[in-house]
Amino acid sequence: MEINIAFALSQSGTFEKKHFGDADKYQIYHLSNETFKMLYEEENPFKLVDESSAHGTEKKAGSIIDFLHQKNVSVVVSRKFGPNIKHIARHFIPVEVSEETPINVQTILLKHMRWLHEELDKQADLYNKFVINKGILKLAVQ
């Protein structure tokens, strides 16, 4: 199965403990035959969307969702997710990782692709969140 995966990264190209929507930039990868190929690296144009009235606004979530749909993304990867995860999980599989470097995360994702493929095949109304540390944990999004 071929899929596109979005990594939420800092300016220095590492995963930081920021919410997915607050990342400095996104790297979009195409995964095919166990090989990652970077398709895009783009600054996060939604990082500064006004959330003064409430954190985790639907406006910001909707903008990010539209952006990722245009890139045919199926899986989103970050070290942290905020309140918008309930909106994101309706469209993409959220994966929370503890590693900081994209290459390490790619290696870990390859080890657990079976779980992600099974989740995608369900075509759920709300995808489960995967937490990958030394193992993998699948959680329902609340």
Secondary structure as UniProt FT lines:
FT   STRAND          3..9
FT   TURN            11..12
FT   HELIX           20..22
FT   STRAND          25..32
FT   TURN            33..34
FT   STRAND          35..43
FT   TURN            45..48
FT   HELIX           58..70
FT   TURN            71..72
FT   STRAND          73..78
FT   TURN            83..84
FT   HELIX           85..88
FT   TURN            89..91
FT   STRAND          93..97
FT   HELIX           102..111
FT   HELIX           113..122
FT   STRAND          129..132
FT   STRAND          136..139
//
